């Protein structure tokens, strides 16, 4: 009877990267192995300023459990994070602070703009609200909504994981990446 109420769920196992396998061995490229490790061990830094932060708290709670996706270790130190999650309204006075946090993060680093306010200023088209965090830092994934549901935040994490898992190890040394950083005046 108890099995009907609480069915046993098989654990999720990371997909094996492309490679050559045989009796007792498996060989793949270093990029695939590093991508697999990075995508399943993201350390997010939540930068929550308003209602989207409450939805993120629900995402971390037991019902949605973001820990299932390898993002359970929240870090509130930029030097120990590789994923910056900006949630909520960002005032123009907070722009330099947000930028400093981004610069302090170690490479490689990724950014998610959660909610309409972080993505575009939301309903606050005023002189004091930053009309999108992409004016001060580069954004990798946008999560729409006002506020976005926990399922949408999880979908944003999955999109970041796809990006991280398929990113070349040499991307951060490329001319395109250097040009992107120069466009944001980040050296």
Order of alpha helices (4+ residues) and beta strands (2+ residues): alpha-beta-beta-alpha-beta-alpha-beta-alpha-beta-alpha-beta-alpha-alpha
